[in-house]
Amino acid sequence: MIDAPTHRVPVDVLKAFTHKLLQHHGLSDEHADIMTANLLEADMRGVKSHGHFLMSRYAGWLDDGYMNPRPNIRVVHETPSTVLVDADCGPGHLAGAVTMQIVIAKAGESGCATGLTRQSRHYGAAAHYALMATSRDMIGYSATNAGPTMFAFGGRERVIGNNPIAYAIPTGPTRPLVLDMAMSTAANGRIAIMQRLGQELPQGWALDKVGQPTTNPADFFDDGAGAPIGGPKGIGLAQVVDVVAGVLSGSGYGPSVGRANGASGTIGHTFQAIDVESFMPVDRFYERITDQIQHFHESSVADGVDEIVIPGELEWRAYEESITLGIPLIEPIIMDLNEVAKRKRMADRL
């Protein structure tokens, strides 16, 4: 959907550059590793809105203190199958990874586990955390609330974020099935990228400030909103995610999330892991999920459709291409990254 000149950057080059850039913004070596892996994975899977496009924004937040570069991430409360982690206003990528690791360990003991992260900041792509569970033969889930960018259905005032969710399901020898979606038709970052490129939005992506459909990305940023998936269903799902991630964790919720209206409200995340072995033998599950996916792939296609793909399949193709050809970055993102490096007096450039 985003049409712009793209440059391929080798994975190891972008990895080293990003790690050093984050260290120059105050992150420890370990934390820079965690955050770099998150950003790389997003761009490798073709999720441009949640990869290095966000780096200039993160740099500003780290510099002005909104995002704490040296957080004291700690467990606040836990039971055999639950955990609550305080992120200390650090990058959500860090506390998110810590929380999911604890959840996976607990699921290995109890079969299923849930974790919440409070007092956090933006955590990148939700799929990253869900995927962490799949290497342990577990189904992973992650969701987060976000700053308000959507109206109540039928309204004209931003009251809720687009609050994405992600599931990752292991499939055995093949890449996991991955569903990662916001409750708006398009991620906010995709709208921002298209505005940067001077492109119109597809129909159905955004509403203007009086609640009418628009194709002008500027309308979204002028008190407009993202259009919800499925009309009231999308708004309802966004509200439920806000409850579990924000209200229940003790973080900001609704209009109080993020930097809306000059505030600095915190973000909340939720994570779950389901141990397949607690319900059936892993090999049997892989036989069944493979059969289920095969029914999709072998189903008849509609006129004008070349093939049936399952959630995450196109992203895995992009991932494999990134390994062999390099990670695709559009020119404006490369310019932003080099400008951030210049401000930190780094010699490295992409």
C-alpha positions in Angstrom: 0.0 0.0 0.0 2.9 2.4 0.7 4.5 3.3 -2.6 8.0 4.8 -2.1 11.6 4.1 -3.2 13.2 1.5 -0.9 16.8 0.8 0.0 17.9 -2.6 1.3 20.2 -2.5 4.3 22.0 -5.7 5.4 20.6 -7.1 8.7 23.9 -7.0 10.5 24.6 -3.4 9.4 21.2 -2.1 10.6 21.5 -4.2 13.8 24.9 -2.7 14.7 23.7 0.8 13.9 20.5 0.6 15.9 22.3 -0.9 18.9 24.8 1.9 19.0 22.2 4.5 18.5 20.2 3.3 21.5 23.3 3.2 23.6 23.9 6.8 22.7 20.5 7.5 24.0 21.3 6.0 27.4 20.3 2.4 27.2 22.5 -0.3 28.6 24.1 -2.9 26.3 21.5 -5.5 27.4 18.5 -3.3 26.9 19.8 -2.0 23.6 20.0 -5.7 22.4 16.3 -6.3 23.4 15.0 -3.1 21.8 17.1 -3.6 18.6 15.8 -7.1 18.1 12.2 -5.8 18.4 12.7 -3.1 15.8 14.6 -5.3 13.4 12.0 -8.0 13.5 9.2 -5.5 12.7 11.0 -4.2 9.6 12.1 -7.6 8.5 8.5 -8.8 8.5 7.5 -5.7 6.5 5.7 -4.0 9.4 7.0 -0.6 8.5 4.8 1.3 11.0 6.4 -0.4 14.0 10.1 -0.7 13.0 12.7 2.0 12.5 10.1 4.5 11.4 9.6 5.0 15.2 13.2 5.5 16.0 13.3 9.3 15.7 10.2 9.4 18.0 11.8 7.1 20.5 15.0 9.2 20.4 13.0 12.4 21.3 11.2 10.6 24.1 14.5 9.2 25.5 16.1 12.7 25.3 13.3 14.6 27.0 12.7 12.0 29.7 9.2 10.8 28.7 10.8 7.4 28.0 13.2 6.4 30.8 16.5 5.0 29.3 17.5 3.4 32.6 14.3 1.8 34.0 14.2 -0.2 37.2 12.0 -3.0 35.9 10.5 -5.0 38.8 7.9 -7.6 39.7 5.2 -6.0 41.8 3.1 -9.0 42.5 2.9 -12.6 41.3 1.1 -16.0 41.8 1.9 -19.3 40.2 0.1 -18.3 37.0 0.1 -14.5 37.0 2.6 -11.6 37.3 2.4 -7.8 37.4 5.5 -6.0 36.3 6.3 -2.3 36.7 8.2 -0.8 33.7 9.3 2.4 35.4 8.4 4.4 32.3 11.1 2.7 30.3 10.7 1.6 26.7 7.9 -1.0 26.6 10.1 -3.3 24.5 12.1 -3.9 27.7 9.5 -4.6 30.3 7.4 -6.3 27.7 10.1 -8.8 27.0 10.7 -9.3 30.7 7.0 -9.9 31.4 6.6 -12.3 28.5 9.6 -14.3 29.6 8.1 -14.7 33.1 4.8 -15.7 31.6 6.3 -18.4 29.5 8.2 -19.8 32.5 5.0 -19.8 34.5 3.0 -21.5 31.7 5.6 -24.2 31.6 4.7 -25.0 35.2 1.0 -24.3 35.3 -0.1 -24.8 31.7 -1.4 -21.2 31.2 -0.2 -17.9 32.5 -1.0 -14.2 32.2 1.2 -11.2 32.8 0.4 -7.4 32.9 2.9 -4.6 32.6 2.1 -1.2 34.1 3.7 2.3 33.9 5.1 1.6 30.5 5.7 3.4 27.2 5.2 2.3 23.6 6.3 -1.4 23.1 6.5 -1.7 19.3 4.9 -4.5 17.4 2.6 -6.8 19.5 3.5 -9.9 17.5 7.1 -9.8 18.8 6.0 -10.9 22.3 3.5 -13.4 21.1 6.1 -15.0 19.0 8.4 -15.5 22.0 6.1 -18.3 23.2 6.1 -20.3 20.0 9.7 -21.7 20.4 8.5 -23.3 23.6 5.5 -25.1 21.9 3.2 -22.5 23.3 0.5 -20.2 21.9 1.4 -16.6 22.7 -0.8 -13.6 23.0 0.0 -9.9 23.6 -2.0 -6.7 23.6 -1.5 -3.1 24.6 -3.5 0.0 25.0 -2.3 3.2 23.3 -2.9 6.9 23.2 -6.4 7.9 22.1 -6.8 8.0 18.3 -10.3 6.7 17.8 -13.8 8.1 18.5 -16.5 6.2 20.4 -18.7 4.7 17.7 -20.8 7.6 16.3 -18.8 10.2 18.3 -16.3 12.9 17.3 -13.9 13.0 20.2 -10.9 10.8 20.7 -11.5 8.5 23.7 -9.7 5.3 23.0 -6.5 4.0 21.3 -6.4 1.5 18.5 -5.2 -1.0 21.0 -3.6 -3.8 19.0 -3.7 -7.5 19.8 -1.5 -10.4 18.5 -1.6 -14.1 18.6 1.2 -16.4 17.5 0.5 -20.1 17.1 3.4 -22.6 16.6 2.9 -25.0 13.7 5.8 -27.4 14.0 8.4 -27.3 11.2 6.9 -24.2 9.4 6.7 -20.6 10.5 4.1 -19.8 13.2 0.7 -18.5 12.3 0.7 -14.9 13.4 -2.3 -12.5 13.7 -1.3 -8.9 14.6 -3.9 -6.2 14.2 -4.9 -2.9 15.6 -8.5 -2.1 16.2 -8.3 0.6 13.5 -8.3 -0.3 9.8 -4.7 1.0 9.5 -2.0 1.5 12.1 -1.4 5.1 13.0 2.2 4.8 11.8 1.1 3.8 8.3 -1.1 7.0 8.2 1.9 9.0 9.3 4.2 7.4 6.7 1.7 8.2 3.9 1.4 11.8 5.1 5.2 12.0 5.0 5.2 10.7 1.5 2.4 13.1 0.4 0.1 10.2 -0.5 -3.7 10.0 -0.1 -5.1 7.3 2.2 -7.2 4.5 0.9 -10.9 4.8 1.5 -11.9 3.5 4.9 -8.7 4.3 6.8 -9.6 7.5 8.6 -12.2 9.9 9.7 -12.0 13.7 9.9 -12.8 15.7 13.1 -16.5 15.6 12.5 -16.5 11.9 12.0 -16.7 11.8 8.2 -14.6 9.5 6.0 -11.5 11.1 4.6 -8.5 10.2 2.4 -6.4 13.1 3.5 -3.9 12.0 6.2 -3.7 15.6 7.6 -7.3 15.2 8.7 -6.4 12.3 10.9 -3.8 14.5 12.7 -6.2 17.5 12.9 -8.3 15.9 15.6 -9.6 13.2 13.3 -9.5 9.5 14.0 -8.6 6.1 12.8 -11.6 4.2 11.3 -12.4 1.2 13.4 -12.4 -2.3 12.0 -15.9 -3.7 11.8 -17.6 -0.5 12.9 -18.8 -0.8 16.6 -17.1 -4.2 16.9 -13.7 -2.6 16.5 -14.4 0.1 19.1 -15.8 -2.6 21.5 -12.6 -4.7 21.2 -10.5 -1.6 21.7 -12.3 -0.8 24.9 -11.9 -4.4 26.2 -8.2 -4.3 25.5 -8.0 -1.0 27.3 -9.6 -2.6 30.4 -7.3 -5.6 30.6 -4.1 -3.8 29.6 -4.7 -0.4 31.3 -7.5 -0.4 33.9 -6.5 -3.8 35.4 -2.7 -3.2 35.4 -3.0 0.2 37.1 -1.8 2.1 34.0 -3.4 4.9 32.1 -6.6 4.1 30.2 -8.9 5.8 27.7 -7.9 9.5 27.1 -5.3 9.4 29.8 -2.9 7.1 27.8 0.3 8.5 26.3 0.8 12.2 25.7 -2.7 13.2 24.8 -3.7 16.7 25.8 -0.3 17.5 27.2 -0.4 14.7 29.7 2.2 11.9 30.1 -0.1 9.0 30.9 1.5 5.6 31.1 0.7 2.6 28.9 -0.3 -1.0 29.9 0.3 -4.3 28.2 -1.0 -7.8 28.7 0.6 -11.1 27.8 -0.5 -14.7 27.9 1.0 -18.1 27.1 -0.8 -21.5 26.6 1.3 -24.6 26.9 0.1 -27.0 24.1 1.3 -30.0 26.1 -1.1 -29.2 28.8 -4.0 -30.0 26.5 -2.7 -32.6 24.0 0.6 -34.1 22.8 2.6 -31.5 20.9 3.0 -33.7 17.8 -0.8 -34.3 17.7 -1.4 -30.6 17.9 1.0 -30.0 15.0 -0.8 -32.6 12.9 -4.1 -30.9 13.5 -2.9 -27.3 13.0 -1.2 -28.3 9.7 -4.4 -30.0 8.5 -6.4 -26.9 9.5 -4.0 -24.6 7.6 -4.1 -26.9 4.6 -7.8 -26.5 4.3 -7.3 -22.8 3.9 -4.5 -23.1 1.3 -6.4 -25.7 -0.8 -9.7 -23.8 -0.7 -11.0 -22.4 -4.0 -10.0 -18.9 -4.8 -12.4 -16.1 -5.9 -12.1 -14.4 -9.3 -9.0 -12.2 -9.5 -7.3 -13.9 -6.5 -4.0 -15.7 -7.1 -3.7 -17.6 -3.8 -5.0 -18.0 -0.3 -2.6 -16.9 2.5 -3.0 -17.3 6.2 -2.3 -14.6 8.8 1.4 -13.8 9.0 2.3 -15.7 5.8 3.1 -12.6 3.7 5.2 -11.2 6.6 7.3 -14.4 6.8 8.0 -14.1 3.1 9.2 -10.5 3.7 11.3 -11.8 6.6 13.1 -14.4 4.5 13.7 -11.8 1.8 15.2 -9.5 4.4 17.7 -12.1 5.5 18.9 -12.7 2.0 18.5 -9.2 0.4 18.6 -6.9 3.3 16.0 -5.0 5.3 13.8 -2.6 3.2 13.8 1.0 4.4 12.2 3.9 2.6 14.4 6.9 2.0 12.7 9.2 4.6 13.3 6.7 7.4 17.0 6.4 6.4 17.2 10.2 6.5 15.6 10.3 9.9 18.0 7.7 11.3 21.0 9.5 10.0 19.8 12.8 11.4 19.3 11.2 14.9 22.8 9.7 14.6 24.2 13.1 13.6 22.6 14.8 16.7 24.3 12.2 18.9 27.6 12.8 17.1 27.8 9.2 15.9 30.2 8.6 13.0 28.0 5.8 11.6 25.6 6.4 8.8 23.3 4.2 6.8 
